[in-house]
């Protein structure tokens, strides 16, 4: 797993937001999927109950 290989759990807290964005943009495997962005709603990963609660209101 890339996240572990890069030791990101220790590095991320000290990175600037710009550095974090560049890192995410450099490797799509770092982005948790699926990813849904709609207005002010953001859902990551697929948790069926959570998605249903948020989307079927």
N, C-alpha and C positions, 0 to 999 in steps of 0.2 A: 504494500500500500504506500503510495507516494507520500501521504501525510506523515506517516510514521518514519519512512525512510529519510525525510527531510528534517525530522525533529521539530515539526511545526508547533506542537503543543507548548514547547518552551520558547520558541522564537516569536510567535504571533503577538504576545502581549507587549513586546518591545518594538514591534514594527509600526511604522506610521500607516495611516489608512491608505495613503498612496502606494506604499510598498505592498500592502496586502492586496490591493486591487491589481497591481502589476503581476503579482504572483498568481492570483486567480486567473488572470487573462493569459498567462503563459502556459497553463496546462488545464484543460477542461476536466481532467480527472479529479481536480481539487474541488469542483463545484458539486455539492450534494444535489442529486436529481431524484425525482423530477423537481422542477422549480416553477412555481406559478407566482407571477406578479400581476396584480390587478388593483389599480387605484392605491389604496393604503393597506391592502392585504398582500402578505407574502407567505407562501407555504413552501416548505422544503421537505424532501423525503416523502414517502407515501405512507401516511398513517390514515387508513380508511375512515376511522371514526372522526378524527380531527378534520379531515377534508370535508366529510359530510356535514359536520356541525357548521363549518365556516361557509360552505358553498350552497347548502340547501336551506338556508334561512328564509 
